[in-house]
Amino acid sequence: MNNAKWMAALAVGALLLAGTQALAAEQAQTREETQVREEVYGSQLMTPQERNEYQTRMRAAASEEERERIRAEHHERMKIRAREQGLSLPDEPPAHGMHKGMGSGGGMGMGPGGGMGKGRY
């Protein structure tokens, strides 16, 4: 292969790599946004900006008590918003930490009997 062909092949490879990385980053962002929507009570009634502001407030809270107060205020706002839109949300927000995520027990992991110990034959 001459120099021009090598350069063209390298350029195509670089473009493919950059495109693949951009796609992977976009997919990761989409997964993160979906997870945020699932974790924030009433998120289906919120704009992306409102979800970001809520999460910023939660991260900035100095104590668990302050986070609980923010959650309670948010819950009341979402109940009012749902009522105004003719929708319904549960009367009580889900217990803290009850969202889907790592450790929820739904995955295929090393649970009881998952090791290389003696079998029952």
DOVO-753910 format. One line per 5 residues: number of its first residue (from 0); for each residue x negated, y negated, z of N, C-alpha, C. Coordinates in nm, 2 decimals. Example, Ala and Ser with C-alpha at 12.3 -4.5 7.8 and 13.67 -1.06 7.14 Angstrom:
0	-1.32,0.57,0.78,-1.23,0.45,0.78,-1.32,0.33,0.78; -1.28,0.22,0.71,-1.37,0.11,0.71,-1.29,0.00,0.79
This chain:
0	-0.09,0.12,0.00,0.00,0.00,0.00,-0.09,-0.12,0.00; -0.05,-0.22,-0.08,-0.13,-0.34,-0.08,-0.09,-0.44,0.03; -0.16,-0.54,0.05,-0.14,-0.64,0.16,0.00,-0.70,0.16; 0.05,-0.73,0.04,0.18,-0.80,0.03,0.29,-0.70,0.08; 0.28,-0.57,0.04,0.38,-0.48,0.09,0.37,-0.45,0.24
5	0.25,-0.45,0.29,0.24,-0.43,0.44,0.30,-0.55,0.51; 0.27,-0.67,0.46,0.33,-0.79,0.53,0.48,-0.79,0.52; 0.54,-0.75,0.40,0.68,-0.74,0.39,0.74,-0.63,0.48; 0.67,-0.52,0.49,0.72,-0.41,0.58,0.72,-0.46,0.73; 0.61,-0.53,0.77,0.60,-0.58,0.90,0.71,-0.69,0.93
10	0.73,-0.77,0.83,0.84,-0.87,0.85,0.97,-0.81,0.87; 1.01,-0.71,0.79,1.13,-0.64,0.80,1.14,-0.57,0.94; 1.03,-0.51,0.98,1.03,-0.44,1.11,1.05,-0.54,1.22; 0.99,-0.66,1.21,1.01,-0.76,1.32,1.15,-0.81,1.32; 1.21,-0.83,1.21,1.35,-0.87,1.20,1.44,-0.77,1.26
15	1.42,-0.64,1.23,1.50,-0.53,1.28,1.49,-0.53,1.43; 1.37,-0.54,1.48,1.35,-0.53,1.63,1.41,-0.65,1.70; 1.40,-0.77,1.64,1.46,-0.89,1.70,1.62,-0.87,1.70; 1.67,-0.82,1.59,1.82,-0.80,1.58,1.86,-0.70,1.68; 1.79,-0.59,1.70,1.82,-0.49,1.80,1.82,-0.55,1.94
20	1.72,-0.62,1.97,1.71,-0.68,2.10,1.82,-0.78,2.13; 1.86,-0.86,2.03,1.97,-0.96,2.05,2.10,-0.88,2.07; 2.12,-0.78,2.00,2.24,-0.70,2.01,2.25,-0.64,2.15; 2.14,-0.58,2.20,2.13,-0.52,2.33,2.16,-0.63,2.44; 2.11,-0.75,2.42,2.13,-0.85,2.52,2.28,-0.90,2.52
25	2.33,-0.90,2.40,2.48,-0.94,2.39,2.56,-0.83,2.46; 2.53,-0.71,2.44,2.61,-0.60,2.50,2.60,-0.60,2.65; 2.48,-0.63,2.70,2.46,-0.64,2.84,2.54,-0.75,2.90; 2.54,-0.86,2.84,2.62,-0.98,2.88,2.76,-0.95,2.88; 2.81,-0.88,2.78,2.95,-0.84,2.77,2.99,-0.75,2.89
30	2.90,-0.65,2.92,2.93,-0.56,3.03,2.93,-0.63,3.16; 2.84,-0.73,3.18,2.84,-0.80,3.30,2.96,-0.89,3.32; 3.01,-0.95,3.21,3.13,-1.03,3.21,3.25,-0.95,3.25; 3.25,-0.83,3.19,3.36,-0.74,3.22,3.36,-0.70,3.36; 3.24,-0.66,3.42,3.23,-0.63,3.56,3.28,-0.74,3.65
35	3.24,-0.86,3.61,3.27,-0.98,3.69,3.43,-0.99,3.70; 3.49,-0.98,3.58,3.63,-0.99,3.57,3.70,-0.88,3.66; 3.65,-0.76,3.66,3.70,-0.65,3.74,3.69,-0.68,3.89; 3.58,-0.75,3.93,3.55,-0.76,4.07,3.62,-0.88,4.13; 3.66,-0.98,4.05,3.71,-1.11,4.10,3.87,-1.09,4.10
40	3.93,-1.10,4.22,4.07,-1.09,4.24,4.14,-1.19,4.15; 4.24,-1.15,4.07,4.31,-1.24,3.98,4.23,-1.29,3.87; 4.12,-1.23,3.83,4.03,-1.28,3.73,4.10,-1.29,3.59; 4.20,-1.21,3.57,4.27,-1.21,3.44,4.35,-1.34,3.43; 4.37,-1.42,3.54,4.44,-1.55,3.54,4.34,-1.66,3.53
45	4.21,-1.64,3.53,4.11,-1.74,3.54,4.04,-1.76,3.41; 3.99,-1.88,3.39,3.90,-1.91,3.28,3.76,-1.86,3.31; 3.67,-1.84,3.21,3.53,-1.80,3.24,3.47,-1.90,3.34; 3.49,-2.03,3.32,3.43,-2.13,3.40,3.48,-2.12,3.54; 3.61,-2.09,3.57,3.66,-2.07,3.70,3.60,-1.95,3.77
50	3.58,-1.84,3.69,3.51,-1.72,3.75,3.37,-1.76,3.79; 3.30,-1.83,3.71,3.16,-1.87,3.74,3.15,-1.96,3.86; 3.25,-2.06,3.87,3.25,-2.14,3.99,3.28,-2.07,4.11; 3.37,-1.97,4.11,3.41,-1.89,4.22,3.28,-1.81,4.27; 3.22,-1.75,4.17,3.10,-1.67,4.21,2.99,-1.76,4.27
55	2.97,-1.87,4.21,2.87,-1.97,4.26,2.90,-2.00,4.41; 3.03,-2.03,4.44,3.07,-2.06,4.58,3.04,-1.95,4.67; 3.08,-1.82,4.62,3.05,-1.71,4.70,2.91,-1.69,4.73; 2.82,-1.70,4.63,2.68,-1.68,4.65,2.62,-1.79,4.75; 2.68,-1.91,4.74,2.63,-2.02,4.82,2.68,-2.02,4.97
60	2.78,-1.94,4.99,2.83,-1.93,5.13,2.73,-1.89,5.23; 2.72,-1.95,5.34,2.62,-1.93,5.44,2.65,-1.81,5.53; 2.77,-1.77,5.54,2.80,-1.65,5.63,2.92,-1.57,5.57; 2.93,-1.45,5.63,3.04,-1.37,5.58,3.18,-1.43,5.61; 3.19,-1.50,5.72,3.31,-1.57,5.76,3.35,-1.68,5.65
65	3.25,-1.75,5.60,3.27,-1.85,5.50,3.32,-1.78,5.37; 3.26,-1.66,5.34,3.30,-1.59,5.22,3.44,-1.54,5.23; 3.48,-1.49,5.35,3.62,-1.45,5.38,3.72,-1.56,5.36; 3.68,-1.68,5.41,3.77,-1.80,5.39,3.78,-1.83,5.24; 3.67,-1.83,5.17,3.68,-1.86,5.02,3.77,-1.76,4.95
70	3.75,-1.63,4.99,3.83,-1.52,4.93,3.98,-1.55,4.96; 4.01,-1.58,5.09,4.15,-1.60,5.12,4.21,-1.72,5.05; 4.14,-1.83,5.04,4.19,-1.95,4.96,4.21,-1.91,4.81; 4.11,-1.84,4.76,4.12,-1.80,4.62,4.24,-1.71,4.60; 4.27,-1.61,4.69,4.38,-1.52,4.68,4.51,-1.60,4.68
75	4.52,-1.70,4.76,4.65,-1.78,4.77,4.67,-1.85,4.63; 4.56,-1.91,4.58,4.57,-1.98,4.45,4.61,-1.89,4.34; 4.55,-1.77,4.34,4.59,-1.67,4.23,4.73,-1.63,4.25; 4.78,-1.61,4.37,4.92,-1.57,4.39,5.01,-1.67,4.34; 4.98,-1.80,4.36,5.06,-1.91,4.31,5.06,-1.92,4.16
80	4.94,-1.91,4.11,4.92,-1.91,3.96,5.00,-1.79,3.89; 4.99,-1.67,3.95,5.06,-1.56,3.90,5.21,-1.59,3.90; 5.26,-1.64,4.01,5.41,-1.66,4.03,5.45,-1.77,3.92; 5.37,-1.87,3.90,5.40,-1.97,3.80,5.41,-1.91,3.66; 5.33,-1.81,3.63,5.33,-1.75,3.50,5.42,-1.63,3.49
85	5.50,-1.60,3.60,5.59,-1.49,3.59,5.53,-1.36,3.61; 5.41,-1.36,3.67,5.34,-1.23,3.69,5.33,-1.20,3.84; 5.28,-1.08,3.87,5.27,-1.05,4.01,5.13,-0.99,4.04; 5.08,-1.02,4.16,4.96,-0.96,4.21,4.99,-0.90,4.34; 4.91,-0.80,4.39,4.93,-0.74,4.52,4.93,-0.85,4.63
90	5.01,-0.83,4.73,5.02,-0.93,4.84,4.89,-0.94,4.91; 4.81,-0.84,4.92,4.69,-0.84,4.99,4.57,-0.82,4.89; 4.47,-0.89,4.90,4.35,-0.87,4.81,4.29,-0.73,4.85; 4.22,-0.67,4.75,4.15,-0.54,4.79,4.05,-0.57,4.90; 4.03,-0.47,4.98,3.93,-0.48,5.09,3.79,-0.51,5.03
95	3.72,-0.59,5.10,3.58,-0.63,5.05,3.50,-0.51,5.03; 3.44,-0.50,4.91,3.35,-0.39,4.88,3.43,-0.27,4.81; 3.56,-0.29,4.79,3.63,-0.18,4.73,3.64,-0.18,4.58; 3.56,-0.27,4.51,3.56,-0.28,4.37,3.48,-0.16,4.31; 3.50,-0.14,4.18,3.43,-0.04,4.11,3.28,-0.08,4.10
100	3.20,0.02,4.11,3.06,-0.01,4.09,2.97,0.11,4.13; 2.84,0.08,4.15,2.75,0.19,4.19,2.79,0.25,4.32; 2.79,0.38,4.33,2.82,0.45,4.45,2.97,0.47,4.47; 3.05,0.46,4.37,3.19,0.48,4.38,3.23,0.62,4.39; 3.13,0.71,4.36,3.16,0.85,4.37,3.22,0.91,4.24
105	3.23,0.83,4.13,3.29,0.88,4.01,3.19,0.93,3.91; 3.07,0.91,3.94,2.97,0.95,3.84,2.92,1.09,3.85; 2.83,1.13,3.76,2.77,1.26,3.76,2.64,1.25,3.83; 2.63,1.28,3.95,2.50,1.26,4.02,2.47,1.38,4.10; 2.37,1.37,4.18,2.32,1.48,4.27,2.41,1.48,4.39
110	2.52,1.54,4.38,2.61,1.56,4.50,2.58,1.69,4.57; 2.67,1.73,4.65,2.66,1.86,4.72,2.63,1.97,4.62; 2.53,2.05,4.64,2.50,2.16,4.56,2.43,2.13,4.43; 2.38,2.00,4.42,2.32,1.96,4.29,2.17,1.99,4.29; 2.11,2.05,4.39,1.97,2.06,4.40,1.93,2.20,4.34
115	1.80,2.23,4.36,1.74,2.35,4.30,1.73,2.46,4.41; 1.82,2.45,4.50,1.81,2.55,4.61,1.87,2.69,4.57; 1.89,2.78,4.67,1.94,2.91,4.65,2.08,2.90,4.59; 2.10,2.99,4.49,2.23,2.99,4.43,2.32,3.10,4.50; 2.45,3.10,4.47,2.54,3.19,4.53,2.57,3.30,4.43
120	2.49,3.40,4.41,2.51,3.50,4.31,2.54,3.63,4.37
